[in-house]
Amino acid sequence: MAKKSKRYNEIQKLVDRSASYRTEEAVELVKQTAKAKFDETVEAAFRLGVDPKKADQQIRGAMVLPHGTGKDQRVLVFAKGDKAKEAEAAGADFVGEQDLINKITQGWFEFDVVIATPDMMAEVGKLGRTLGPKGLMPNPKTGTVTFDVAKAVEEAKAGKVEYRVDKAGNIHVPVGKVSFDTQKLVENFEALTETLVKVKPQAAKGTYMRNASISATMGPGVRVDVSGFKN
């Protein structure tokens, strides 16, 4: 087991690990425990009452946070013709076809989001083994395979985040930066929580939202009371 630093042990004392805090209190604690010299990302983690092994209990999607993530997303779009022009006009950082596919095949990854029009997926699909493990493969479920490229680019730039349940029934999503105002982090967290409640699989039984926490990049997790959200 990795030994925790003196700094981490000190800030951990600020958090009662057995308690569940109101969202605003939890956010304030996270801001207090963020002592790194850079603007740490605030991440939300949820433990859900689903069985990811069952197809009817898979959870995957995307949403635009009310106040974004605080990260400048570099957007790459695979499109041609008029759709390529739309993507460029909407602010995409990279737009192309086979030329971009070749660059990625050669190891280029200077982008954060990948969007593709449906007619490009036959070629883009060949990058599955390259983009898939990095979570960058375009997917209709997250709105990144679409002919409405302008909207997709604008949403990506505005702070669109993806959520996907892992094999253990957990979901991890960034909800902003430590430098954000407390209220903005609260609103981002609550918007994400409400979205996850709305996409609850009908096949899921028992308590759906078992627990949730937020943490800064280098800080301890702070449990959030989500009992007020409809289970």
ChimeraX commands (.cxc) that place a marker at each C-alpha (Angstrom):
marker #1 position 0.00,0.00,0.00 radius 0.5
marker #1 position 1.31,3.45,-0.94 radius 0.5
marker #1 position 2.24,5.61,2.02 radius 0.5
marker #1 position 0.15,8.78,2.32 radius 0.5
marker #1 position 2.00,12.06,2.62 radius 0.5
marker #1 position 2.02,14.22,5.74 radius 0.5
marker #1 position 0.10,16.88,3.79 radius 0.5
marker #1 position -2.62,14.40,2.83 radius 0.5
marker #1 position -2.93,13.11,6.39 radius 0.5
marker #1 position -3.35,16.65,7.68 radius 0.5
marker #1 position -6.08,17.67,5.26 radius 0.5
marker #1 position -7.84,14.35,5.77 radius 0.5
marker #1 position -8.43,15.35,9.40 radius 0.5
marker #1 position -10.79,18.06,8.15 radius 0.5
marker #1 position -13.20,15.44,6.82 radius 0.5
marker #1 position -15.41,13.16,8.91 radius 0.5
marker #1 position -15.33,10.00,6.78 radius 0.5
marker #1 position -18.40,8.58,8.54 radius 0.5
marker #1 position -20.58,11.62,7.83 radius 0.5
marker #1 position -22.61,12.64,4.77 radius 0.5
marker #1 position -22.58,16.38,4.15 radius 0.5
marker #1 position -25.01,18.68,2.42 radius 0.5
marker #1 position -23.78,19.48,-1.07 radius 0.5
marker #1 position -22.70,23.01,-0.21 radius 0.5
marker #1 position -20.85,21.86,2.92 radius 0.5
marker #1 position -19.13,19.09,0.96 radius 0.5
marker #1 position -17.99,21.53,-1.71 radius 0.5
marker #1 position -16.61,23.91,0.91 radius 0.5
marker #1 position -14.63,21.05,2.48 radius 0.5
marker #1 position -13.25,20.03,-0.89 radius 0.5
marker #1 position -12.08,23.59,-1.50 radius 0.5
marker #1 position -10.43,23.64,1.94 radius 0.5
marker #1 position -8.60,20.37,1.31 radius 0.5
marker #1 position -7.30,21.43,-2.11 radius 0.5
marker #1 position -3.75,22.49,-1.30 radius 0.5
marker #1 position -1.96,21.70,-4.56 radius 0.5
marker #1 position -0.16,24.46,-6.47 radius 0.5
marker #1 position -2.41,24.01,-9.51 radius 0.5
marker #1 position -6.15,24.45,-10.06 radius 0.5
marker #1 position -7.35,21.01,-9.09 radius 0.5
marker #1 position -10.27,19.32,-10.81 radius 0.5
marker #1 position -13.30,18.53,-8.67 radius 0.5
marker #1 position -14.67,15.06,-9.42 radius 0.5
marker #1 position -17.97,13.49,-8.42 radius 0.5
marker #1 position -18.19,9.76,-7.77 radius 0.5
marker #1 position -21.41,7.76,-7.48 radius 0.5
marker #1 position -22.05,4.20,-6.32 radius 0.5
marker #1 position -25.22,3.01,-8.04 radius 0.5
marker #1 position -27.48,0.06,-7.33 radius 0.5
marker #1 position -27.22,-1.49,-10.78 radius 0.5
marker #1 position -25.74,-4.67,-12.20 radius 0.5
marker #1 position -23.53,-3.52,-15.10 radius 0.5
marker #1 position -23.22,-7.12,-16.32 radius 0.5
marker #1 position -26.84,-6.96,-17.45 radius 0.5
marker #1 position -27.53,-5.16,-20.72 radius 0.5
marker #1 position -30.71,-3.54,-19.39 radius 0.5
marker #1 position -28.82,-1.94,-16.50 radius 0.5
marker #1 position -26.06,-0.25,-18.47 radius 0.5
marker #1 position -25.83,3.50,-17.98 radius 0.5
marker #1 position -24.07,5.70,-20.49 radius 0.5
marker #1 position -24.72,9.18,-21.78 radius 0.5
marker #1 position -23.61,12.79,-21.79 radius 0.5
marker #1 position -24.81,16.16,-20.54 radius 0.5
marker #1 position -23.72,19.79,-20.54 radius 0.5
marker #1 position -22.89,21.05,-17.06 radius 0.5
marker #1 position -24.52,24.42,-16.22 radius 0.5
marker #1 position -21.12,26.03,-15.63 radius 0.5
marker #1 position -18.85,23.81,-17.69 radius 0.5
marker #1 position -15.79,21.93,-16.45 radius 0.5
marker #1 position -13.27,24.75,-16.49 radius 0.5
marker #1 position -11.23,22.92,-19.10 radius 0.5
marker #1 position -10.66,24.19,-22.62 radius 0.5
marker #1 position -11.66,21.21,-24.74 radius 0.5
marker #1 position -9.79,20.59,-27.98 radius 0.5
marker #1 position -12.41,19.22,-30.38 radius 0.5
marker #1 position -11.64,17.07,-33.42 radius 0.5
marker #1 position -14.33,16.45,-36.03 radius 0.5
marker #1 position -14.37,13.83,-38.77 radius 0.5
marker #1 position -16.57,15.30,-41.49 radius 0.5
marker #1 position -16.51,16.23,-45.15 radius 0.5
marker #1 position -18.08,18.79,-47.44 radius 0.5
marker #1 position -20.59,21.19,-45.94 radius 0.5
marker #1 position -20.50,19.38,-42.58 radius 0.5
marker #1 position -16.76,20.04,-42.34 radius 0.5
marker #1 position -17.43,23.74,-42.96 radius 0.5
marker #1 position -20.13,23.71,-40.24 radius 0.5
marker #1 position -17.70,22.19,-37.77 radius 0.5
marker #1 position -15.06,24.79,-38.54 radius 0.5
marker #1 position -17.58,27.62,-38.20 radius 0.5
marker #1 position -18.71,26.23,-34.83 radius 0.5
marker #1 position -15.17,26.39,-33.48 radius 0.5
marker #1 position -13.77,22.88,-33.93 radius 0.5
marker #1 position -10.01,22.79,-33.46 radius 0.5
marker #1 position -9.35,20.07,-36.03 radius 0.5
marker #1 position -11.54,19.03,-38.97 radius 0.5
marker #1 position -10.70,16.45,-41.59 radius 0.5
marker #1 position -11.07,12.96,-43.00 radius 0.5
marker #1 position -8.41,10.43,-43.89 radius 0.5
marker #1 position -5.66,12.94,-43.16 radius 0.5
marker #1 position -6.61,13.00,-39.45 radius 0.5
marker #1 position -7.11,9.25,-39.35 radius 0.5
marker #1 position -3.55,8.81,-40.64 radius 0.5
marker #1 position -2.15,11.23,-38.02 radius 0.5
marker #1 position -3.90,9.39,-35.18 radius 0.5
marker #1 position -2.69,6.04,-36.51 radius 0.5
marker #1 position 0.84,7.44,-36.28 radius 0.5
marker #1 position 0.37,8.36,-32.61 radius 0.5
marker #1 position -1.03,11.91,-32.62 radius 0.5
marker #1 position -3.45,12.64,-29.74 radius 0.5
marker #1 position -3.54,16.42,-29.22 radius 0.5
marker #1 position -7.33,16.54,-28.75 radius 0.5
marker #1 position -9.86,15.88,-25.99 radius 0.5
marker #1 position -13.15,15.18,-27.79 radius 0.5
marker #1 position -13.84,13.37,-31.06 radius 0.5
marker #1 position -17.01,13.93,-33.09 radius 0.5
marker #1 position -17.90,12.23,-36.36 radius 0.5
marker #1 position -20.72,12.36,-38.89 radius 0.5
marker #1 position -22.41,8.97,-39.47 radius 0.5
marker #1 position -21.09,8.73,-43.03 radius 0.5
marker #1 position -17.52,8.86,-41.66 radius 0.5
marker #1 position -17.90,6.03,-39.15 radius 0.5
marker #1 position -16.94,3.27,-41.59 radius 0.5
marker #1 position -13.44,4.75,-41.68 radius 0.5
marker #1 position -13.35,6.14,-38.14 radius 0.5
marker #1 position -14.40,2.71,-36.83 radius 0.5
marker #1 position -10.98,1.42,-37.83 radius 0.5
marker #1 position -9.55,3.55,-35.02 radius 0.5
marker #1 position -11.57,1.66,-32.40 radius 0.5
marker #1 position -8.57,-0.04,-30.82 radius 0.5
marker #1 position -6.72,3.28,-30.71 radius 0.5
marker #1 position -9.46,5.66,-29.54 radius 0.5
marker #1 position -11.56,3.19,-27.53 radius 0.5
marker #1 position -9.14,2.59,-24.62 radius 0.5
marker #1 position -8.74,6.37,-24.24 radius 0.5
marker #1 position -12.50,6.94,-24.12 radius 0.5
marker #1 position -12.37,9.01,-27.30 radius 0.5
marker #1 position -14.34,6.83,-29.72 radius 0.5
marker #1 position -17.40,8.66,-31.10 radius 0.5
marker #1 position -20.69,7.11,-29.98 radius 0.5
marker #1 position -24.33,7.93,-30.79 radius 0.5
marker #1 position -25.25,7.51,-27.09 radius 0.5
marker #1 position -23.08,10.45,-26.14 radius 0.5
marker #1 position -24.07,12.60,-29.09 radius 0.5
marker #1 position -20.66,12.43,-30.75 radius 0.5
marker #1 position -21.89,10.59,-33.87 radius 0.5
marker #1 position -24.22,13.09,-35.50 radius 0.5
marker #1 position -24.89,15.17,-38.58 radius 0.5
marker #1 position -25.60,18.15,-36.31 radius 0.5
marker #1 position -21.88,18.80,-35.90 radius 0.5
marker #1 position -22.32,22.47,-35.04 radius 0.5
marker #1 position -24.41,21.64,-31.97 radius 0.5
marker #1 position -22.03,18.84,-30.95 radius 0.5
marker #1 position -19.00,21.13,-31.16 radius 0.5
marker #1 position -20.73,23.92,-29.26 radius 0.5
marker #1 position -21.77,21.53,-26.47 radius 0.5
marker #1 position -18.27,20.07,-26.21 radius 0.5
marker #1 position -16.82,23.56,-25.91 radius 0.5
marker #1 position -19.47,24.55,-23.35 radius 0.5
marker #1 position -18.54,21.77,-20.91 radius 0.5
marker #1 position -20.24,18.59,-22.02 radius 0.5
marker #1 position -19.25,15.59,-19.92 radius 0.5
marker #1 position -19.79,11.88,-20.47 radius 0.5
marker #1 position -20.88,9.43,-17.80 radius 0.5
marker #1 position -20.61,5.65,-17.93 radius 0.5
marker #1 position -21.06,3.04,-15.25 radius 0.5
marker #1 position -18.01,0.82,-14.71 radius 0.5
marker #1 position -17.92,-2.89,-13.91 radius 0.5
marker #1 position -18.35,-2.19,-10.18 radius 0.5
marker #1 position -21.41,0.04,-10.61 radius 0.5
marker #1 position -19.53,3.32,-10.15 radius 0.5
marker #1 position -19.57,6.52,-12.18 radius 0.5
marker #1 position -16.85,9.20,-12.06 radius 0.5
marker #1 position -17.39,12.62,-13.67 radius 0.5
marker #1 position -15.52,15.96,-13.37 radius 0.5
marker #1 position -17.80,18.78,-12.23 radius 0.5
marker #1 position -15.47,21.77,-12.36 radius 0.5
marker #1 position -12.35,23.29,-10.84 radius 0.5
marker #1 position -11.48,24.23,-7.27 radius 0.5
marker #1 position -11.33,27.86,-8.40 radius 0.5
marker #1 position -15.06,27.80,-9.24 radius 0.5
marker #1 position -17.43,29.59,-6.91 radius 0.5
marker #1 position -19.04,27.21,-4.42 radius 0.5
marker #1 position -22.50,27.77,-5.91 radius 0.5
marker #1 position -21.33,26.87,-9.41 radius 0.5
marker #1 position -19.85,23.58,-8.19 radius 0.5
marker #1 position -23.04,22.86,-6.25 radius 0.5
marker #1 position -25.19,23.48,-9.31 radius 0.5
marker #1 position -22.96,21.34,-11.53 radius 0.5
marker #1 position -23.02,18.48,-9.03 radius 0.5
marker #1 position -26.78,18.66,-8.53 radius 0.5
marker #1 position -27.45,18.83,-12.29 radius 0.5
marker #1 position -25.35,15.70,-12.77 radius 0.5
marker #1 position -27.09,13.92,-9.90 radius 0.5
marker #1 position -30.52,14.77,-11.30 radius 0.5
marker #1 position -29.47,13.48,-14.72 radius 0.5
marker #1 position -28.31,10.17,-13.27 radius 0.5
marker #1 position -31.61,9.79,-11.42 radius 0.5
marker #1 position -33.52,10.40,-14.67 radius 0.5
marker #1 position -31.61,7.67,-16.53 radius 0.5
marker #1 position -32.17,5.03,-13.83 radius 0.5
marker #1 position -32.77,1.70,-15.59 radius 0.5
marker #1 position -36.25,0.30,-15.03 radius 0.5
marker #1 position -34.67,-3.07,-14.26 radius 0.5
marker #1 position -32.68,-1.65,-11.32 radius 0.5
marker #1 position -34.18,-2.73,-8.00 radius 0.5
marker #1 position -33.69,-1.48,-4.44 radius 0.5
marker #1 position -31.75,1.65,-3.58 radius 0.5
marker #1 position -30.46,3.17,-6.79 radius 0.5
marker #1 position -28.17,5.96,-5.58 radius 0.5
marker #1 position -26.30,4.22,-2.78 radius 0.5
marker #1 position -23.74,6.91,-2.07 radius 0.5
marker #1 position -21.92,9.82,-3.64 radius 0.5
marker #1 position -18.80,11.82,-2.92 radius 0.5
marker #1 position -16.74,14.64,-4.34 radius 0.5
marker #1 position -13.02,15.26,-4.16 radius 0.5
marker #1 position -10.27,17.45,-5.54 radius 0.5
marker #1 position -7.50,15.91,-7.63 radius 0.5
marker #1 position -5.09,15.58,-4.69 radius 0.5
marker #1 position -7.60,15.56,-1.83 radius 0.5
marker #1 position -9.71,13.02,0.09 radius 0.5
marker #1 position -13.25,12.13,-0.85 radius 0.5
marker #1 position -16.10,13.94,0.93 radius 0.5
marker #1 position -19.37,12.04,1.12 radius 0.5
marker #1 position -22.45,13.92,-0.06 radius 0.5
marker #1 position -25.96,13.34,1.25 radius 0.5
marker #1 position -28.05,12.52,-1.84 radius 0.5
marker #1 position -31.07,11.24,0.06 radius 0.5
marker #1 position -33.01,14.28,-1.11 radius 0.5
marker #1 position -32.78,13.10,-4.73 radius 0.5
marker #1 position -35.50,10.73,-5.80 radius 0.5
marker #1 position -34.36,7.11,-5.61 radius 0.5
marker link #1:1,2 radius 0.2
marker link #1:2,3 radius 0.2
marker link #1:3,4 radius 0.2
marker link #1:4,5 radius 0.2
marker link #1:5,6 radius 0.2
marker link #1:6,7 radius 0.2
marker link #1:7,8 radius 0.2
marker link #1:8,9 radius 0.2
marker link #1:9,10 radius 0.2
marker link #1:10,11 radius 0.2
marker link #1:11,12 radius 0.2
marker link #1:12,13 radius 0.2
marker link #1:13,14 radius 0.2
marker link #1:14,15 radius 0.2
marker link #1:15,16 radius 0.2
marker link #1:16,17 radius 0.2
marker link #1:17,18 radius 0.2
marker link #1:18,19 radius 0.2
marker link #1:19,20 radius 0.2
marker link #1:20,21 radius 0.2
marker link #1:21,22 radius 0.2
marker link #1:22,23 radius 0.2
marker link #1:23,24 radius 0.2
marker link #1:24,25 radius 0.2
marker link #1:25,26 radius 0.2
marker link #1:26,27 radius 0.2
marker link #1:27,28 radius 0.2
marker link #1:28,29 radius 0.2
marker link #1:29,30 radius 0.2
marker link #1:30,31 radius 0.2
marker link #1:31,32 radius 0.2
marker link #1:32,33 radius 0.2
marker link #1:33,34 radius 0.2
marker link #1:34,35 radius 0.2
marker link #1:35,36 radius 0.2
marker link #1:36,37 radius 0.2
marker link #1:37,38 radius 0.2
marker link #1:38,39 radius 0.2
marker link #1:39,40 radius 0.2
marker link #1:40,41 radius 0.2
marker link #1:41,42 radius 0.2
marker link #1:42,43 radius 0.2
marker link #1:43,44 radius 0.2
marker link #1:44,45 radius 0.2
marker link #1:45,46 radius 0.2
marker link #1:46,47 radius 0.2
marker link #1:47,48 radius 0.2
marker link #1:48,49 radius 0.2
marker link #1:49,50 radius 0.2
marker link #1:50,51 radius 0.2
marker link #1:51,52 radius 0.2
marker link #1:52,53 radius 0.2
marker link #1:53,54 radius 0.2
marker link #1:54,55 radius 0.2
marker link #1:55,56 radius 0.2
marker link #1:56,57 radius 0.2
marker link #1:57,58 radius 0.2
marker link #1:58,59 radius 0.2
marker link #1:59,60 radius 0.2
marker link #1:60,61 radius 0.2
marker link #1:61,62 radius 0.2
marker link #1:62,63 radius 0.2
marker link #1:63,64 radius 0.2
marker link #1:64,65 radius 0.2
marker link #1:65,66 radius 0.2
marker link #1:66,67 radius 0.2
marker link #1:67,68 radius 0.2
marker link #1:68,69 radius 0.2
marker link #1:69,70 radius 0.2
marker link #1:70,71 radius 0.2
marker link #1:71,72 radius 0.2
marker link #1:72,73 radius 0.2
marker link #1:73,74 radius 0.2
marker link #1:74,75 radius 0.2
marker link #1:75,76 radius 0.2
marker link #1:76,77 radius 0.2
marker link #1:77,78 radius 0.2
marker link #1:78,79 radius 0.2
marker link #1:79,80 radius 0.2
marker link #1:80,81 radius 0.2
marker link #1:81,82 radius 0.2
marker link #1:82,83 radius 0.2
marker link #1:83,84 radius 0.2
marker link #1:84,85 radius 0.2
marker link #1:85,86 radius 0.2
marker link #1:86,87 radius 0.2
marker link #1:87,88 radius 0.2
marker link #1:88,89 radius 0.2
marker link #1:89,90 radius 0.2
marker link #1:90,91 radius 0.2
marker link #1:91,92 radius 0.2
marker link #1:92,93 radius 0.2
marker link #1:93,94 radius 0.2
marker link #1:94,95 radius 0.2
marker link #1:95,96 radius 0.2
marker link #1:96,97 radius 0.2
marker link #1:97,98 radius 0.2
marker link #1:98,99 radius 0.2
marker link #1:99,100 radius 0.2
marker link #1:100,101 radius 0.2
marker link #1:101,102 radius 0.2
marker link #1:102,103 radius 0.2
marker link #1:103,104 radius 0.2
marker link #1:104,105 radius 0.2
marker link #1:105,106 radius 0.2
marker link #1:106,107 radius 0.2
marker link #1:107,108 radius 0.2
marker link #1:108,109 radius 0.2
marker link #1:109,110 radius 0.2
marker link #1:110,111 radius 0.2
marker link #1:111,112 radius 0.2
marker link #1:112,113 radius 0.2
marker link #1:113,114 radius 0.2
marker link #1:114,115 radius 0.2
marker link #1:115,116 radius 0.2
marker link #1:116,117 radius 0.2
marker link #1:117,118 radius 0.2
marker link #1:118,119 radius 0.2
marker link #1:119,120 radius 0.2
marker link #1:120,121 radius 0.2
marker link #1:121,122 radius 0.2
marker link #1:122,123 radius 0.2
marker link #1:123,124 radius 0.2
marker link #1:124,125 radius 0.2
marker link #1:125,126 radius 0.2
marker link #1:126,127 radius 0.2
marker link #1:127,128 radius 0.2
marker link #1:128,129 radius 0.2
marker link #1:129,130 radius 0.2
marker link #1:130,131 radius 0.2
marker link #1:131,132 radius 0.2
marker link #1:132,133 radius 0.2
marker link #1:133,134 radius 0.2
marker link #1:134,135 radius 0.2
marker link #1:135,136 radius 0.2
marker link #1:136,137 radius 0.2
marker link #1:137,138 radius 0.2
marker link #1:138,139 radius 0.2
marker link #1:139,140 radius 0.2
marker link #1:140,141 radius 0.2
marker link #1:141,142 radius 0.2
marker link #1:142,143 radius 0.2
marker link #1:143,144 radius 0.2
marker link #1:144,145 radius 0.2
marker link #1:145,146 radius 0.2
marker link #1:146,147 radius 0.2
marker link #1:147,148 radius 0.2
marker link #1:148,149 radius 0.2
marker link #1:149,150 radius 0.2
marker link #1:150,151 radius 0.2
marker link #1:151,152 radius 0.2
marker link #1:152,153 radius 0.2
marker link #1:153,154 radius 0.2
marker link #1:154,155 radius 0.2
marker link #1:155,156 radius 0.2
marker link #1:156,157 radius 0.2
marker link #1:157,158 radius 0.2
marker link #1:158,159 radius 0.2
marker link #1:159,160 radius 0.2
marker link #1:160,161 radius 0.2
marker link #1:161,162 radius 0.2
marker link #1:162,163 radius 0.2
marker link #1:163,164 radius 0.2
marker link #1:164,165 radius 0.2
marker link #1:165,166 radius 0.2
marker link #1:166,167 radius 0.2
marker link #1:167,168 radius 0.2
marker link #1:168,169 radius 0.2
marker link #1:169,170 radius 0.2
marker link #1:170,171 radius 0.2
marker link #1:171,172 radius 0.2
marker link #1:172,173 radius 0.2
marker link #1:173,174 radius 0.2
marker link #1:174,175 radius 0.2
marker link #1:175,176 radius 0.2
marker link #1:176,177 radius 0.2
marker link #1:177,178 radius 0.2
marker link #1:178,179 radius 0.2
marker link #1:179,180 radius 0.2
marker link #1:180,181 radius 0.2
marker link #1:181,182 radius 0.2
marker link #1:182,183 radius 0.2
marker link #1:183,184 radius 0.2
marker link #1:184,185 radius 0.2
marker link #1:185,186 radius 0.2
marker link #1:186,187 radius 0.2
marker link #1:187,188 radius 0.2
marker link #1:188,189 radius 0.2
marker link #1:189,190 radius 0.2
marker link #1:190,191 radius 0.2
marker link #1:191,192 radius 0.2
marker link #1:192,193 radius 0.2
marker link #1:193,194 radius 0.2
marker link #1:194,195 radius 0.2
marker link #1:195,196 radius 0.2
marker link #1:196,197 radius 0.2
marker link #1:197,198 radius 0.2
marker link #1:198,199 radius 0.2
marker link #1:199,200 radius 0.2
marker link #1:200,201 radius 0.2
marker link #1:201,202 radius 0.2
marker link #1:202,203 radius 0.2
marker link #1:203,204 radius 0.2
marker link #1:204,205 radius 0.2
marker link #1:205,206 radius 0.2
marker link #1:206,207 radius 0.2
marker link #1:207,208 radius 0.2
marker link #1:208,209 radius 0.2
marker link #1:209,210 radius 0.2
marker link #1:210,211 radius 0.2
marker link #1:211,212 radius 0.2
marker link #1:212,213 radius 0.2
marker link #1:213,214 radius 0.2
marker link #1:214,215 radius 0.2
marker link #1:215,216 radius 0.2
marker link #1:216,217 radius 0.2
marker link #1:217,218 radius 0.2
marker link #1:218,219 radius 0.2
marker link #1:219,220 radius 0.2
marker link #1:220,221 radius 0.2
marker link #1:221,222 radius 0.2
marker link #1:222,223 radius 0.2
marker link #1:223,224 radius 0.2
marker link #1:224,225 radius 0.2
marker link #1:225,226 radius 0.2
marker link #1:226,227 radius 0.2
marker link #1:227,228 radius 0.2
marker link #1:228,229 radius 0.2
marker link #1:229,230 radius 0.2
marker link #1:230,231 radius 0.2
view
